[in-house]
Amino acid sequence: MSHPHPELSEPPAPPKGGLRIVALGGLGEIGRNMTVFEYGGRLLIVDCGVLFPETEQPGIDLILPDFEYIRDRLDDIEAVILTHGHEDHIGAVPYLLRERRDIPLVGSRLSLALLEAKLTEHRIKPVTNVVAEGERRAFGPFDCEFLAVNHSIPDALAVAVRTPAGLVLHTGDFKMDQLPLDGRLTDLPGFARLGAEGIDLLMSDSTNAEVPGFVTSERNIGPVVDEVFRTAQGRLIVACFASHIHRVQQVLDAAVANGRKVCFVGRSMVRNMGVARELGYLNVPEDIMVEQKVIDDIPGDRLVLVCTGSQGEPMSALSRMANRDHSIRITDRDTVMLASSLIPGNENAVNRVINGLTRWGARIVHKGNALVHVSGHASAGELLYVLNMTKPANFMPIHGEWRHLRAHAKLAALTGVPEDGIVIAEDGVVVDLLDGQAKIVGAVPAGYVYVDGLSVGEVTETSLKDRRILGEEGFVSIVIGLDSTSGKLVAGPEVHARGAGIVNEDFNEVISRIEDVLRDAAGDGVNDVHQISQLIRRTVGKWVSENYRRRPMIIPVVVEV
């Protein structure tokens, strides 16, 4: 079983006749999915998604894959294949198209429609190629076959990539719901047919590899949703992903059955459901929808609000309602249903929102106390089924954190995949498929690229460290004026603190220390501004640590006069 090593070197040139595979995201994390295939000097990209920030990344809006590996080879890209329309698979496409606008985008009708709506906001007109399950298309040397897979969004696809180096099956995100709401089953006969042909490398979704058994069918949620509707006394607020069309359909059906009007709240929810309705993926009964501006005129027991915020996102509609920062005010007659599972890392944010809503008296229904959501990812039983059906010569777990990847690798070993054919990689690790064997041959940079407002890639880890210090410890600023010739103090020091828990009167002691240090420095002929700033920083930092056991950011400002 080959696995990454922290000291992997830069890879050699791609082998002649071999297929090179580099994941720039999605391995060791949930999100930012992006895989680059290279054959004969040409590139094929599968997915290009974003990762959402955690609490230790303050101020960050999105996290992108690092495009540096392909930046000098944008003209070599044949296409970007999108397995489905979730943000962690399509969210970074606008930023890739800024680098080359005419890269062909390939995906199902719904995936491309959701992406095009997003690209309109970025003022980008894409080149698109709509494909459907059962189709086979060539993009340069890559012969691609598309297969239907069931997921928590309609129109998801797996892709089989054939090159002279071998056959690779990339499942995308999938599960094996045998009674899907839209009747669209995962193409198990297609998987078996490819297995009989001979799959040289299987790349399979690992998100639920630790969960035993099979995922519960979406149909089992319907009766639970109906029960929540029947028992809700006032308004019903349903929070789910803005792309979970199946869940929204269940809410609409329950609203009709219980005589309630529906209002979509939140820009992404309104946009995505508009696209789904237009394409026929969402059946919206006549006269059921209302605009947000008229909801105050509708009795609470006749109203359902469908919004974003099921993951506790700070600027989402639900979070703002919990914080009393939204025009919709939560009352003790409201019922809030969180119709989603927790993405790892979001637990604290979701709990904060639940507590905030509960504070105002709302009844909260969530996955922990009712069957209001099932996962869109295959559990261990389904993953074993796929491994046994496809019988791959080599296996590479994808889409998951480290524990998910390793759990999936163990499942592959149990089904008989040779140990030297199981490749556990991480972002940036280079895997070559040559002569029927997949091997790790090196690594390339694949770090985080942060989006902060309009800036992309300008925020660094150092910047984030500074933000964390400012947020947790505050800062102390020291302003002085020095004679530019003699280096003697001629004004100040003025010391101020914000968020450090130190009142300005307490700085009298440290001011005398600063004056002594500057006097000694002037006597020694030190007049370099940087050196003097460092002396001040050390003096004040030591004093704060000794007296307060704190480590605020120390900001000296030296003005030469």
C-alpha positions in Angstrom: 0.0 0.0 0.0 1.8 3.1 -1.2 1.2 6.4 0.7 2.5 9.9 0.7 5.7 10.9 2.4 6.4 14.4 3.8 9.7 14.5 1.8 8.4 13.7 -1.6 10.5 15.5 -4.3 9.5 17.1 -7.5 8.3 14.4 -9.9 10.2 13.4 -13.0 8.8 14.1 -16.5 5.6 12.2 -17.2 6.5 8.7 -18.6 5.9 8.0 -22.2 2.7 6.1 -22.6 1.7 6.7 -19.0 -1.2 8.6 -17.4 -0.3 11.1 -14.7 -2.9 12.0 -12.1 -2.6 14.9 -9.7 -5.3 15.9 -7.2 -5.1 19.6 -6.4 -7.8 19.3 -3.8 -10.3 16.9 -2.2 -7.8 14.5 -0.6 -7.4 14.8 3.1 -10.3 17.4 3.2 -14.0 17.6 2.5 -14.2 20.0 -0.5 -12.0 21.8 -3.0 -12.3 18.7 -5.3 -10.1 19.0 -8.4 -8.1 16.3 -10.2 -5.8 16.8 -13.2 -5.2 14.0 -15.7 -2.2 14.2 -18.1 -1.5 12.1 -21.1 0.7 12.9 -24.1 1.2 16.4 -23.0 -2.5 17.2 -22.8 -4.6 17.8 -19.7 -8.1 16.9 -18.6 -9.5 18.3 -15.3 -12.3 16.6 -13.3 -14.1 19.1 -11.0 -12.9 22.4 -9.8 -14.5 23.2 -6.4 -14.1 25.3 -3.3 -13.5 24.6 0.4 -15.4 26.7 2.9 -13.3 28.4 5.7 -13.2 27.3 9.3 -13.0 29.5 12.4 -9.2 29.6 12.3 -9.4 31.4 8.9 -11.1 34.7 9.9 -12.3 36.9 7.1 -11.8 34.3 4.4 -14.8 33.8 2.0 -13.6 30.8 0.0 -10.6 28.5 -0.4 -9.5 27.6 -3.9 -7.2 24.9 -5.3 -3.8 26.2 -6.2 -3.7 26.5 -10.0 0.1 27.1 -10.1 0.8 23.5 -11.3 -1.2 24.1 -14.4 -0.8 27.9 -14.8 1.9 27.7 -17.5 -0.1 25.0 -19.3 -3.6 26.4 -19.6 -3.5 26.0 -23.4 -2.9 22.2 -22.9 -6.3 21.8 -21.1 -8.8 19.9 -23.3 -11.8 20.3 -21.0 -13.0 20.5 -17.4 -15.5 17.8 -16.6 -17.9 18.5 -13.8 -19.4 15.5 -12.1 -22.3 17.5 -10.4 -23.4 20.9 -9.4 -22.3 21.2 -5.8 -20.1 24.1 -4.8 -17.2 21.8 -3.7 -17.1 20.6 -7.3 -17.9 23.7 -9.4 -17.3 26.7 -7.1 -13.7 27.4 -8.3 -14.5 27.3 -12.0 -15.0 31.1 -12.3 -11.5 31.6 -10.9 -10.0 29.1 -13.3 -11.8 30.8 -16.2 -10.2 34.1 -15.3 -6.9 32.5 -16.3 -8.3 31.1 -19.6 -11.9 32.0 -20.5 -12.4 29.5 -23.3 -11.7 26.3 -21.4 -14.5 23.9 -22.5 -16.8 23.0 -19.6 -18.4 19.5 -19.7 -21.3 18.3 -17.5 -24.9 17.4 -17.2 -27.6 19.9 -18.1 -28.3 20.9 -14.5 -24.7 21.1 -13.5 -23.9 23.5 -16.3 -27.0 25.5 -15.7 -26.2 26.1 -12.1 -22.6 27.0 -13.1 -23.7 29.4 -15.8 -26.0 31.2 -13.4 -22.9 31.6 -11.1 -20.7 32.7 -14.0 -23.2 35.4 -15.0 -22.4 37.1 -11.7 -18.7 37.0 -12.6 -19.5 38.3 -16.1 -18.1 35.3 -17.8 -19.7 33.6 -20.8 -18.4 30.0 -20.8 -17.9 27.4 -23.5 -20.1 24.5 -22.5 -20.7 20.9 -23.6 -23.8 19.2 -22.2 -23.5 15.5 -21.8 -25.8 12.8 -20.4 -25.4 9.3 -19.0 -24.6 6.8 -21.6 -22.7 9.2 -23.8 -19.1 8.8 -24.8 -17.0 11.8 -25.9 -13.4 12.3 -26.8 -11.5 15.3 -25.5 -8.0 15.2 -27.1 -6.5 11.8 -26.1 -9.1 11.3 -23.4 -12.0 9.1 -24.4 -14.6 9.8 -21.7 -17.8 7.8 -21.0 -20.4 9.2 -18.6 -22.5 7.1 -16.2 -25.5 8.0 -14.0 -24.9 8.1 -10.3 -27.3 8.9 -7.5 -26.4 11.8 -5.2 -28.0 14.5 -3.2 -28.4 16.6 -6.3 -30.0 15.5 -9.6 -28.0 14.8 -12.8 -24.7 13.6 -11.1 -22.3 11.7 -13.2 -19.4 9.3 -12.9 -16.8 9.4 -15.7 -14.7 6.6 -17.2 -11.5 8.0 -18.8 -9.8 5.8 -21.4 -6.3 6.4 -22.7 -3.7 4.1 -24.1 -2.3 3.9 -20.5 -5.5 2.3 -19.3 -9.1 2.7 -18.1 -9.8 4.9 -15.0 -13.2 5.1 -13.4 -13.8 8.3 -11.4 -17.1 7.9 -9.5 -17.5 11.5 -8.4 -19.8 11.8 -5.3 -22.4 9.0 -5.3 -24.6 6.6 -3.3 -26.8 3.6 -4.2 -30.3 4.7 -3.2 -32.5 1.9 -4.6 -35.6 4.1 -4.5 -34.4 7.6 -5.5 -37.0 10.3 -5.6 -36.3 11.0 -9.3 -36.1 7.3 -10.2 -32.5 7.8 -11.5 -30.4 4.9 -10.2 -26.6 4.6 -10.0 -25.6 2.7 -13.2 -24.4 -0.5 -11.5 -24.7 -2.5 -14.8 -22.4 0.2 -16.4 -19.9 -0.2 -13.5 -20.0 -4.0 -13.9 -19.5 -3.7 -17.7 -16.4 -1.5 -17.1 -15.2 -4.0 -14.5 -15.4 -6.8 -17.1 -13.5 -4.6 -19.6 -10.8 -4.2 -17.0 -10.5 -1.1 -14.8 -6.8 -0.2 -14.3 -7.6 2.4 -11.6 -10.7 3.1 -9.6 -11.0 6.5 -7.9 -14.0 6.4 -5.6 -15.8 8.7 -3.1 -14.7 8.0 0.5 -16.8 10.4 2.5 -18.8 7.7 4.3 -16.2 4.9 4.2 -16.3 4.7 8.1 -20.1 4.3 8.1 -21.3 0.7 8.0 -24.1 -0.6 5.9 -26.1 1.2 3.3 -27.5 4.8 3.2 -31.2 5.2 4.1 -33.4 6.0 1.1 -34.5 9.6 0.5 -38.1 8.3 0.4 -38.0 7.5 4.2 -37.7 11.2 4.9 -41.0 12.1 3.3 -43.2 10.9 6.2 -41.0 12.6 8.8 -41.2 15.9 6.9 -45.0 15.5 6.8 -45.1 14.9 10.5 -43.1 18.1 11.2 -45.4 20.1 9.0 -48.5 18.7 10.8 -47.2 19.5 14.2 -45.7 22.9 13.5 -48.0 25.5 15.2 -46.6 28.6 13.5 -44.1 29.4 10.7 -41.9 26.5 9.5 -38.4 27.5 8.5 -36.5 24.8 6.6 -32.7 25.2 6.2 -30.9 23.1 3.6 -28.2 23.3 0.9 -29.1 25.7 -1.9 -28.5 22.8 -4.3 -30.5 20.1 -2.6 -33.4 20.0 -5.1 -34.7 16.7 -3.8 -35.1 18.0 -0.3 -36.8 21.2 -1.5 -39.2 19.1 -3.6 -40.2 17.2 -0.5 -40.8 20.5 1.3 -43.0 21.8 -1.5 -45.0 18.5 -1.6 -45.5 18.7 2.2 -46.5 22.4 1.9 -49.2 21.6 -0.6 -50.5 18.7 1.5 -50.7 21.0 4.6 -52.0 24.1 2.9 -48.9 26.3 3.3 -47.4 28.9 1.0 -43.6 28.7 0.4 -41.0 31.5 0.2 -37.4 31.0 -0.8 -35.0 33.2 1.3 -31.4 33.9 0.3 -29.8 34.7 -3.0 -28.3 31.3 -3.8 -31.5 29.5 -2.8 -33.6 31.7 -5.1 -31.1 31.4 -8.0 -30.6 27.7 -7.8 -34.3 26.8 -7.4 -35.1 29.1 -10.3 -32.7 27.2 -12.5 -34.0 23.8 -11.3 -37.6 24.9 -11.9 -36.9 26.2 -15.4 -35.2 23.0 -16.4 -37.9 20.8 -14.9 -35.9 19.3 -12.1 -38.2 21.0 -9.5 -41.9 20.7 -9.7 -43.5 23.8 -8.2 -47.3 23.6 -7.8 -49.2 26.6 -9.1 -49.8 29.5 -6.7 -47.7 28.1 -3.9 -44.8 30.5 -4.1 -44.8 33.9 -2.5 -42.3 36.8 -2.4 -40.5 37.7 0.8 -42.0 41.2 0.9 -45.5 39.8 1.5 -44.8 37.1 4.1 -45.8 39.3 7.0 -49.4 39.3 5.5 -49.6 35.5 5.6 -50.6 33.7 8.9 -47.6 31.8 10.4 -49.4 28.5 10.3 -49.8 28.9 6.5 -46.2 29.7 5.7 -42.9 27.8 5.0 -39.6 29.6 4.5 -36.8 27.7 2.7 -33.4 29.2 3.4 -29.7 28.5 3.5 -27.6 28.3 6.6 -27.8 24.6 7.6 -24.0 24.6 8.2 -24.0 27.7 10.4 -22.4 30.0 7.8 -22.1 33.4 9.4 -23.7 35.4 6.6 -26.5 32.9 5.8 -30.1 33.8 6.3 -30.5 31.3 9.2 -27.5 32.6 11.1 -28.7 36.2 10.7 -32.1 35.2 12.0 -30.5 33.5 15.1 -28.5 36.7 15.7 -31.5 39.0 15.3 -29.8 40.5 12.2 -32.5 39.7 9.7 -35.9 41.1 8.8 -37.4 37.7 9.7 -37.8 37.6 13.5 -37.8 34.2 15.2 -40.6 33.7 17.7 -41.7 31.0 20.1 -44.3 29.7 17.7 -41.7 29.0 14.9 -40.3 25.5 14.0 -36.9 25.4 12.4 -35.9 22.2 10.5 -32.2 21.7 9.6 -32.5 19.3 6.7 -28.8 18.5 6.2 -25.9 16.6 7.7 -23.0 18.2 9.3 -19.9 18.8 7.2 -16.9 18.0 9.5 -15.6 21.2 11.1 -18.9 23.0 11.2 -20.2 21.5 14.4 -19.5 24.5 16.6 -21.0 26.9 14.1 -24.2 24.9 13.8 -24.6 24.5 17.5 -24.2 28.3 17.9 -27.1 28.8 15.4 -29.3 26.2 17.1 -28.7 27.8 20.5 -29.4 31.2 19.0 -32.7 30.1 17.6 -33.6 28.2 20.7 -33.0 31.4 22.7 -35.9 33.1 20.9 -38.1 30.1 21.7 -38.1 28.2 18.4 -38.6 24.5 18.2 -35.6 22.9 16.4 -35.8 19.7 14.4 -32.5 18.3 13.1 -30.8 15.1 12.1 -30.0 14.4 15.8 -33.6 14.1 16.8 -35.5 13.2 13.6 -34.8 11.6 10.2 -34.9 14.8 8.3 -31.8 14.2 6.2 -29.8 11.3 4.7 -26.3 11.4 3.3 -25.6 11.8 -0.4 -22.5 9.6 -0.1 -22.2 5.8 -0.2 -21.6 4.0 3.1 -19.1 1.1 3.5 -21.6 -1.6 2.3 -22.1 0.3 -1.0 -18.4 1.0 -1.4 -17.7 -2.7 -1.0 -20.4 -3.5 -3.5 -18.7 -1.2 -6.1 -15.2 -2.6 -5.3 -16.4 -6.2 -5.8 -18.3 -5.2 -9.0 -15.5 -3.3 -10.7 -12.5 -5.4 -9.5 -9.9 -2.7 -10.2 -6.3 -3.5 -10.6 -5.4 -0.4 -8.7 -7.4 1.7 -6.2 -7.1 5.4 -5.1 -9.6 6.7 -2.5 -10.7 10.2 -3.1 -13.0 12.9 -1.6 -12.5 12.6 2.1 -10.4 13.4 5.1 -7.5 11.2 6.1 -9.6 8.8 8.2 -12.1 8.4 5.3 -9.3 7.7 2.8 -7.7 5.1 5.0 -11.0 3.4 5.9 -11.8 3.1 2.2 -8.3 1.7 1.5 -8.9 -1.0 4.0 -12.2 -1.9 2.3 -10.3 -2.2 -1.0 -7.8 -4.5 0.6 -10.6 -6.7 2.0 -12.0 -7.1 -1.6 -8.7 -8.3 -2.9 -7.1 -5.3 -4.5 -3.4 -6.0 -4.3 -1.7 -4.0 -1.5 0.9 -2.5 -3.9 -2.0 -1.3 -6.0 -3.7 0.8 -3.3 -2.5 4.4 -3.5 -3.4 6.7 -0.6 -2.4 10.2 -1.8 -3.0 13.7 -0.6 -3.3 17.0 -2.4 -0.4 17.6 -4.7 0.9 14.0 -4.7 1.7 12.8 -8.2 0.5 9.4 -9.3 1.6 7.7 -12.5 -0.4 4.9 -14.1 2.1 2.9 -16.3 2.1 -0.7 -17.4 -1.0 -1.4 -15.3 0.6 -0.2 -12.1 -0.3 3.0 -10.2 2.6 4.5 -8.2 3.4 7.7 -6.3 6.4 9.4 -8.1 6.6 12.9 -6.4 4.6 15.9 -5.3 3.9 19.4 -6.5 2.7 22.5 -4.5 -1.1 22.3 -3.8 -1.7 24.7 -1.0 -4.7 26.9 -0.1 -5.5 29.9 -2.1 -7.7 32.3 -0.1 -10.5 34.5 -1.5 -11.1 37.5 0.7 -13.5 39.9 -0.8 -12.1 40.9 -4.2 -8.6 39.6 -3.5 -7.6 36.2 -4.6 -4.4 34.7 -3.3 -3.2 37.8 -1.6 -4.0 36.6 2.0 -1.2 34.4 3.2 -0.9 32.1 6.2 1.1 34.9 7.9 -1.8 37.2 7.4 -4.2 34.7 8.9 -1.9 34.3 11.9 -1.9 38.0 12.4 -5.7 38.0 12.2 -6.0 35.2 14.8 -3.6 37.1 17.2 -5.6 40.3 16.7 -8.9 38.5 17.3 -7.7 36.5 20.4 -5.2 38.9 22.0 -5.8 42.4 20.6 -3.0 44.8 19.9 -0.8 47.5 21.6 0.5 50.4 19.5 3.5 52.6 20.5 4.0 55.9 18.6 7.3 57.8 19.0 9.1 60.6 17.3 12.9 60.4 16.9 15.5 63.0 15.8 16.6 61.6 12.5 20.2 62.7 13.1 20.9 61.8 16.8 18.3 59.1 17.2 17.1 60.8 20.4 13.4 60.7 21.5 11.7 64.0 20.7 8.0 63.0 21.0 6.0 60.3 22.8 6.0 57.5 23.6 2.2 57.3 23.2 0.9 53.8 24.0 -2.6 52.6 23.2 -4.3 49.2 23.4 -7.4 47.7 21.8 -8.8 44.3 22.8 -5.7 43.4 25.0 -7.5 43.9 28.3 -5.0 46.6 29.4 -6.2 50.1 30.3 -4.1 53.0 29.1 -3.2 54.2 32.6 -1.3 50.9 33.2 1.2 51.8 30.5 3.0 54.5 32.7 5.5 51.8 33.9 6.3 50.5 30.4 6.7 54.1 29.0 9.6 54.7 31.3 11.1 51.4 30.2 10.8 52.5 26.5 12.5 55.8 27.3 15.4 54.0 29.0 15.8 51.6 26.1 15.8 54.5 23.5 18.2 56.5 25.6 20.7 53.6 25.6 20.2 53.0 21.9 20.9 56.6 21.1 24.0 56.5 23.3 25.2 53.4 21.3 24.6 55.3 18.0 21.7 53.1 17.0 19.4 55.2 14.7 18.1 52.5 12.3 14.3 52.7 12.4 13.9 48.9 12.0 16.3 48.2 14.9 14.6 50.7 17.1 11.1 49.2 16.3 12.4 45.8 17.3 13.8 47.1 20.6 10.4 48.7 21.4 8.5 45.5 20.4 10.7 43.3 22.6 10.5 45.7 25.6 6.7 46.1 25.5 6.1 42.4 24.7 8.2 41.3 27.7 6.4 43.8 30.0 2.9 42.6 28.9 3.9 38.9 29.2 5.3 39.5 32.7 2.4 41.5 34.0 -0.6 40.0 32.1 0.5 36.6 30.7 -0.8 37.7 27.3 0.7 38.0 23.8 -1.0 40.8 21.9 0.3 42.1 18.6 2.8 44.8 19.3 2.8 47.6 16.7 5.6 50.2 17.0 5.3 53.3 14.9 8.5 55.3 14.6 8.4 58.7 13.0 11.6 60.5 12.1 11.5 64.3 12.6 
